[in-house]
């Protein structure tokens, strides 16, 4: 750093300490990058461990963005892992993007993943691991446009017929039925229903306010409030009589209700077969690893519960239908590839998803109270986003046409 105890050495030492504290990337990595020896796989490793794992966190938990980034890193490592970072260019990005298209990823998913890949190199520029020109070159690759690529297009998410929802209710435990009713009445997102706790509900007024923490747009500095009216209050009230920081709609409670319903419908005598509290001989010989029961629903487990109920409420025709006492995996092994594709198509046509409840509520609010009201209830910053959720009322168009000709 210079002569001992000199002003230059002290100044240089203070500079190195400040850079080390503020920057997780070591000076050695920066020097390697400047020499052109820093590889793509090294950039991905630094981005994941020194940035992504600590950045993509909400409520103390990593978000799904981490898994999406890991999938992109896997493809980068496989094709270009040992390539110097500054030799990764637009053609390399297009090659990886074509692989995603061939795997059947939707166009919107491909564009999102391309944006995540560019974000890795953007971070590298900020840490002086990547030349700015490399990132600027990747920016020249535009996203795929609708109808101008071979990427699969996702069908629009449409409102769900409430009659279909009612048919599914018979195959769901009471907790999940209340989650669906609450979401339908409030227009909340599935994740907002899953993370609801009594402490987040302000009950001081006639309309309750659920102040969402860790919501989808929190990192943009926006607040999200779900307004709870009288009907939704009646559904929610029994679930508020628990610990203030415990989720209202608990998965463990839903599992207990499902097991109780299965036991009530049991036709086999208790002296035969399995019964509550009984362990099989195989369990005694090979005890299972202890696992803590899951308390909270996730958006994925909430969606899968509804999908499973749809499969029971709308069974596939023979020979695709599930045979009695046969597992789903065993049945799929018996099906031919064409039958398996037909089964997947049947399930896709006869399943609905929690997000469709939000679309249903948005459509009703827009029809009765206008676009601005739908925007406020859904918590959107712009009306253009609300228009995606709130389908235009075709009946209004028909009424106008009847009058004008």
C-alpha positions as CSV (number, residue, x, y, z in Angstrom):
1,X,0.0,0.0,0.0
2,X,3.0,2.3,0.1
3,X,5.6,3.3,2.7
4,X,4.7,2.2,6.2
5,X,2.7,4.9,8.2
6,X,2.7,7.2,5.2
7,X,-0.4,9.2,4.3
8,X,-0.7,7.4,1.0
9,X,-0.7,4.0,2.6
10,X,-3.3,5.0,5.1
11,X,-5.5,6.5,2.4
12,X,-5.2,3.4,0.3
13,X,-5.9,1.2,3.3
14,X,-9.1,3.1,4.1
15,X,-10.2,2.9,0.4
16,X,-9.7,-1.0,0.4
17,X,-11.6,-1.4,3.7
18,X,-14.5,0.8,2.4
19,X,-14.7,-1.2,-0.9
20,X,-14.6,-4.5,0.9
21,X,-17.4,-3.5,3.3
22,X,-19.7,-2.1,0.5
23,X,-18.9,-4.7,-2.2
24,X,-19.2,-8.5,-1.6
25,X,-17.1,-9.1,-4.8
26,X,-13.5,-9.6,-3.9
27,X,-10.8,-7.5,-5.6
28,X,-9.3,-10.7,-7.0
29,X,-12.4,-11.4,-8.9
30,X,-12.4,-7.9,-10.4
31,X,-8.8,-8.4,-11.4
32,X,-9.6,-11.7,-13.0
33,X,-12.5,-10.2,-14.9
34,X,-10.3,-7.4,-16.1
35,X,-7.8,-10.0,-17.5
36,X,-10.7,-11.6,-19.4
37,X,-10.5,-14.9,-17.4
38,X,-13.8,-14.6,-15.6
39,X,-16.2,-17.3,-16.9
40,X,-20.0,-17.4,-17.2
41,X,-20.4,-20.1,-14.5
42,X,-18.3,-17.9,-12.0
43,X,-20.6,-14.9,-12.7
44,X,-23.7,-17.0,-12.1
45,X,-22.2,-18.4,-8.8
46,X,-21.4,-14.9,-7.6
47,X,-24.8,-13.5,-8.6
48,X,-26.7,-16.3,-6.8
49,X,-24.7,-16.4,-3.6
50,X,-23.7,-12.8,-3.2
51,X,-26.9,-11.1,-4.5
52,X,-30.0,-13.2,-5.4
53,X,-30.3,-15.3,-2.2
54,X,-30.3,-12.2,0.0
55,X,-32.2,-9.9,-2.4
56,X,-35.3,-12.0,-3.4
57,X,-36.7,-12.4,0.1
58,X,-40.1,-11.5,1.6
59,X,-41.2,-11.9,5.1
60,X,-37.9,-13.6,5.9
61,X,-38.4,-16.3,3.2
62,X,-36.9,-16.7,-0.3
63,X,-39.3,-16.0,-3.1
64,X,-40.0,-18.2,-6.1
65,X,-37.7,-16.0,-8.1
66,X,-34.7,-17.9,-6.6
67,X,-35.9,-21.2,-8.2
68,X,-36.5,-19.4,-11.6
69,X,-32.9,-18.0,-11.5
70,X,-31.5,-21.4,-10.6
71,X,-33.2,-22.9,-13.7
72,X,-31.6,-20.3,-15.9
73,X,-28.2,-20.8,-14.3
74,X,-28.5,-24.5,-15.0
75,X,-29.0,-23.8,-18.8
76,X,-26.2,-21.3,-18.8
77,X,-23.8,-23.6,-17.1
78,X,-24.6,-26.5,-19.4
79,X,-24.0,-24.6,-22.7
80,X,-21.7,-21.7,-21.8
81,X,-20.4,-22.4,-18.3
82,X,-16.6,-22.1,-19.2
83,X,-17.0,-19.3,-21.7
84,X,-15.5,-15.9,-20.7
85,X,-18.3,-13.6,-19.7
86,X,-17.4,-11.0,-22.3
87,X,-17.7,-13.5,-25.1
88,X,-21.4,-14.3,-24.2
89,X,-23.3,-12.3,-26.8
90,X,-26.7,-11.9,-28.4
91,X,-26.4,-15.2,-30.4
92,X,-25.7,-17.1,-27.2
93,X,-28.8,-15.6,-25.6
94,X,-30.9,-16.6,-28.7
95,X,-29.5,-20.1,-28.5
96,X,-30.7,-20.6,-24.9
97,X,-34.0,-18.9,-25.7
98,X,-34.6,-21.4,-28.6
99,X,-34.0,-24.3,-26.1
100,X,-36.8,-22.8,-23.9
101,X,-39.1,-22.6,-26.9
102,X,-38.4,-26.2,-27.8
103,X,-39.2,-27.4,-24.3
104,X,-42.7,-25.9,-24.7
105,X,-42.3,-22.9,-22.5
106,X,-44.9,-20.2,-23.1
107,X,-43.8,-17.0,-24.9
108,X,-44.3,-14.9,-21.7
109,X,-42.2,-17.3,-19.7
110,X,-39.4,-17.2,-22.3
111,X,-39.4,-13.4,-22.2
112,X,-39.3,-13.3,-18.4
113,X,-36.4,-15.8,-18.4
114,X,-34.5,-13.8,-21.0
115,X,-35.0,-10.7,-18.8
116,X,-33.6,-12.6,-15.8
117,X,-30.6,-13.7,-17.8
118,X,-29.9,-10.1,-18.8
119,X,-30.3,-9.1,-15.1
120,X,-27.4,-11.5,-14.2
121,X,-25.1,-9.7,-16.6
122,X,-26.4,-6.2,-15.5
123,X,-25.4,-7.1,-11.9
124,X,-22.0,-8.2,-13.3
125,X,-21.5,-4.8,-14.9
126,X,-22.3,-3.0,-11.6
127,X,-19.7,-5.2,-9.8
128,X,-17.1,-4.6,-12.6
129,X,-17.1,-8.3,-13.5
130,X,-18.6,-7.7,-17.0
131,X,-17.8,-5.1,-19.6
132,X,-20.7,-2.6,-20.1
133,X,-20.7,-3.4,-23.8
134,X,-21.6,-7.0,-23.1
135,X,-24.7,-6.1,-21.3
136,X,-25.6,-3.5,-23.9
137,X,-25.3,-6.1,-26.7
138,X,-27.7,-8.4,-24.8
139,X,-30.2,-5.6,-24.5
140,X,-30.4,-5.5,-28.3
141,X,-32.2,-8.9,-28.2
142,X,-35.9,-7.9,-28.1
143,X,-38.5,-10.0,-26.5
144,X,-40.7,-12.4,-28.5
145,X,-43.8,-10.8,-30.0
146,X,-47.2,-12.5,-30.1
147,X,-47.7,-14.3,-33.4
148,X,-44.1,-13.8,-34.5
149,X,-42.4,-16.8,-32.9
150,X,-42.9,-20.5,-32.5
151,X,-43.3,-20.1,-28.7
152,X,-46.5,-21.4,-27.2
153,X,-49.1,-18.8,-26.3
154,X,-50.9,-19.0,-23.0
155,X,-54.7,-18.8,-23.1
156,X,-56.2,-15.8,-21.4
157,X,-57.3,-16.3,-17.8
158,X,-61.1,-15.9,-17.9
159,X,-63.6,-15.6,-15.1
160,X,-64.9,-18.9,-13.7
161,X,-68.6,-20.0,-13.7
162,X,-69.7,-20.0,-10.1
163,X,-71.7,-23.1,-10.8
164,X,-68.5,-25.0,-11.5
165,X,-67.1,-23.7,-8.2
166,X,-70.1,-25.0,-6.3
167,X,-69.7,-28.5,-7.9
168,X,-66.1,-28.5,-6.7
169,X,-67.1,-27.5,-3.1
170,X,-68.4,-31.0,-2.3
171,X,-64.8,-32.4,-2.6
172,X,-63.0,-29.8,-0.5
173,X,-62.6,-29.4,3.2
174,X,-64.4,-26.5,4.9
175,X,-61.2,-24.4,5.3
176,X,-60.5,-24.4,1.6
177,X,-64.2,-23.7,0.8
178,X,-64.0,-20.6,3.1
179,X,-60.7,-19.5,1.4
180,X,-62.5,-19.6,-2.0
181,X,-65.5,-17.7,-0.7
182,X,-63.3,-15.1,1.0
183,X,-61.2,-14.6,-2.1
184,X,-64.3,-14.4,-4.3
185,X,-65.9,-11.7,-2.1
186,X,-62.8,-9.6,-1.7
187,X,-60.9,-10.0,-5.0
188,X,-57.7,-10.8,-3.0
189,X,-54.8,-12.6,-4.6
190,X,-54.3,-16.3,-3.7
191,X,-51.1,-15.5,-1.8
192,X,-52.9,-12.7,0.1
193,X,-55.5,-15.3,1.3
194,X,-52.8,-17.8,2.3
195,X,-50.8,-15.3,4.4
196,X,-53.8,-13.7,6.2
197,X,-53.4,-13.4,10.0
198,X,-55.7,-11.8,12.6
199,X,-53.1,-9.2,13.4
200,X,-53.3,-7.8,9.9
201,X,-57.0,-7.1,10.0
202,X,-58.2,-3.7,11.1
203,X,-61.7,-4.2,12.5
204,X,-62.3,-0.7,13.8
205,X,-64.8,0.3,11.0
206,X,-67.9,-1.3,9.5
207,X,-65.7,-2.3,6.6
208,X,-62.6,-4.2,7.8
209,X,-59.2,-3.5,6.2
210,X,-56.7,-6.3,5.7
211,X,-53.3,-4.6,5.4
212,X,-51.2,-7.0,3.4
213,X,-47.5,-7.4,4.2
214,X,-45.0,-8.7,1.7
215,X,-47.4,-8.4,-1.2
216,X,-46.6,-8.6,-4.9
217,X,-45.8,-4.9,-5.5
218,X,-44.3,-4.1,-2.1
219,X,-40.8,-3.5,-3.6
220,X,-42.3,-0.7,-5.7
221,X,-43.2,1.2,-2.5
222,X,-46.9,0.6,-2.7
223,X,-49.3,-0.4,0.0
224,X,-52.0,-3.1,-0.5
225,X,-55.3,-3.1,1.4
226,X,-58.0,-5.7,1.0
227,X,-61.4,-4.4,2.0
228,X,-63.6,-6.9,3.8
229,X,-67.4,-6.4,3.7
230,X,-70.1,-8.0,5.8
231,X,-70.4,-11.3,4.0
232,X,-66.6,-11.8,4.0
233,X,-66.5,-10.8,7.7
234,X,-69.0,-13.5,8.5
235,X,-66.7,-16.0,6.8
236,X,-63.5,-14.7,8.5
237,X,-64.8,-14.2,12.0
238,X,-64.4,-17.8,13.3
239,X,-60.8,-17.8,12.0
240,X,-59.8,-14.7,14.0
241,X,-60.2,-16.5,17.3
242,X,-56.6,-17.8,17.3
243,X,-53.1,-16.5,17.9
244,X,-52.7,-13.1,16.3
245,X,-49.7,-14.1,14.2
246,X,-51.0,-17.5,13.2
247,X,-52.5,-17.8,9.7
248,X,-56.3,-17.8,9.6
249,X,-56.6,-20.6,7.0
250,X,-54.2,-23.3,8.1
251,X,-53.2,-26.3,6.0
252,X,-53.0,-28.6,9.0
253,X,-56.6,-27.8,9.8
254,X,-57.7,-28.6,6.3
255,X,-55.8,-31.9,6.4
256,X,-57.4,-32.8,9.6
257,X,-60.9,-32.1,8.2
258,X,-60.2,-34.1,5.1
259,X,-59.1,-37.1,7.2
260,X,-62.1,-36.8,9.4
261,X,-64.4,-36.8,6.3
262,X,-62.6,-39.9,4.9
263,X,-63.0,-41.7,8.3
264,X,-66.7,-40.7,8.4
265,X,-67.2,-42.2,4.9
266,X,-65.3,-45.4,5.8
267,X,-67.2,-48.6,5.0
268,X,-64.5,-51.1,6.1
269,X,-64.9,-52.3,9.7
270,X,-62.4,-50.9,12.1
271,X,-61.1,-54.4,12.8
272,X,-59.9,-54.6,9.2
273,X,-57.4,-52.4,7.3
274,X,-55.9,-49.2,8.5
275,X,-57.5,-47.1,11.2
276,X,-56.5,-43.9,13.0
277,X,-53.5,-44.6,15.3
278,X,-52.6,-47.9,13.7
279,X,-49.2,-48.5,12.2
280,X,-48.5,-51.2,9.6
281,X,-45.7,-53.8,10.0
282,X,-43.7,-52.0,7.3
283,X,-43.8,-48.8,9.3
284,X,-42.6,-50.6,12.4
285,X,-39.7,-52.1,10.6
286,X,-38.8,-49.0,8.6
287,X,-39.9,-46.0,10.7
288,X,-40.5,-42.9,8.7
289,X,-38.4,-39.8,9.3
290,X,-40.2,-37.3,11.5
291,X,-41.4,-34.3,9.6
292,X,-43.1,-31.2,11.0
293,X,-46.6,-30.8,9.6
294,X,-47.1,-27.8,7.3
295,X,-49.1,-25.1,8.9
296,X,-49.5,-22.5,6.1
297,X,-50.9,-22.9,2.6
298,X,-48.8,-21.7,-0.3
299,X,-50.2,-20.5,-3.6
300,X,-49.0,-23.8,-5.1
301,X,-50.6,-26.1,-2.4
302,X,-53.8,-24.0,-2.5
303,X,-54.0,-24.4,-6.3
304,X,-53.2,-28.1,-6.2
305,X,-56.0,-28.7,-3.6
306,X,-58.5,-27.2,-6.0
307,X,-57.1,-29.1,-8.9
308,X,-57.4,-32.4,-7.1
309,X,-61.0,-31.6,-6.2
310,X,-61.7,-30.8,-9.8
311,X,-60.3,-34.2,-10.9
312,X,-62.8,-35.9,-8.5
313,X,-65.8,-33.6,-9.4
314,X,-65.2,-34.0,-13.2
315,X,-63.7,-37.5,-13.6
316,X,-62.2,-38.3,-17.0
317,X,-64.0,-40.9,-19.2
318,X,-62.8,-44.5,-19.5
319,X,-60.1,-45.7,-20.2
320,X,-58.6,-42.4,-18.8
321,X,-60.5,-42.5,-15.5
322,X,-58.7,-43.5,-12.4
323,X,-59.3,-47.1,-11.5
324,X,-60.6,-47.7,-8.0
325,X,-57.8,-48.3,-5.4
326,X,-55.2,-47.4,-8.0
327,X,-52.8,-44.6,-7.6
328,X,-52.5,-41.8,-10.1
329,X,-48.9,-42.7,-11.0
330,X,-49.8,-46.4,-11.5
331,X,-52.7,-45.4,-13.8
332,X,-50.5,-43.2,-15.9
333,X,-48.0,-46.0,-16.4
334,X,-50.7,-48.1,-18.0
335,X,-51.7,-45.3,-20.5
336,X,-50.3,-45.0,-23.9
337,X,-48.7,-41.7,-24.9
338,X,-51.8,-40.6,-26.8
339,X,-54.1,-41.5,-23.9
340,X,-51.8,-39.7,-21.5
341,X,-51.9,-36.6,-23.7
342,X,-55.7,-36.9,-23.9
343,X,-55.9,-37.2,-20.1
344,X,-53.8,-34.1,-19.6
345,X,-56.0,-32.2,-22.0
346,X,-59.2,-33.4,-20.2
347,X,-57.8,-32.2,-16.9
348,X,-56.8,-28.9,-18.3
349,X,-60.3,-28.3,-19.7
350,X,-62.0,-29.3,-16.5
351,X,-59.8,-27.5,-13.9
352,X,-60.1,-24.0,-12.6
353,X,-57.6,-22.0,-10.7
354,X,-57.7,-19.5,-7.7
355,X,-56.7,-16.6,-10.0
356,X,-59.9,-17.0,-11.9
357,X,-61.8,-16.0,-8.8
358,X,-60.1,-12.7,-8.8
359,X,-61.0,-12.2,-12.5
360,X,-64.6,-13.1,-11.7
361,X,-64.8,-10.5,-8.9
362,X,-63.1,-7.9,-11.1
363,X,-65.6,-8.4,-13.9
364,X,-68.5,-8.0,-11.6
365,X,-67.1,-4.8,-10.0
366,X,-66.4,-3.3,-13.3
367,X,-69.8,-4.1,-14.7
368,X,-71.6,-2.6,-11.7
369,X,-69.3,0.2,-10.5
370,X,-66.9,1.0,-13.3
371,X,-63.2,0.5,-14.1
372,X,-61.9,2.8,-11.4
373,X,-63.7,0.9,-8.6
374,X,-62.2,-2.4,-9.9
375,X,-58.8,-0.8,-10.0
376,X,-59.0,0.2,-6.3
377,X,-60.4,-3.2,-5.1
378,X,-57.8,-5.1,-7.0
379,X,-54.9,-2.9,-5.8
380,X,-53.6,-2.0,-9.3
381,X,-51.5,1.1,-9.9
382,X,-52.8,1.6,-13.4
383,X,-56.1,1.0,-15.1
384,X,-54.4,-0.8,-18.0
385,X,-53.5,-3.6,-15.6
386,X,-57.1,-3.8,-14.4
387,X,-58.4,-4.2,-17.9
388,X,-56.5,-7.5,-18.2
389,X,-58.4,-8.8,-15.2
390,X,-61.8,-7.2,-15.7
391,X,-63.3,-8.6,-18.9
392,X,-65.4,-6.1,-20.9
393,X,-69.1,-6.6,-20.5
394,X,-70.3,-7.9,-23.9
395,X,-73.9,-7.2,-22.9
396,X,-73.2,-3.5,-22.8
397,X,-71.9,-3.7,-26.4
398,X,-75.0,-5.6,-27.5
399,X,-77.2,-3.0,-25.9
400,X,-75.5,-0.1,-27.7
401,X,-75.6,-1.9,-31.0
402,X,-79.3,-2.5,-30.6
403,X,-79.9,1.2,-30.2
404,X,-77.6,2.5,-32.9
405,X,-78.3,0.0,-35.5
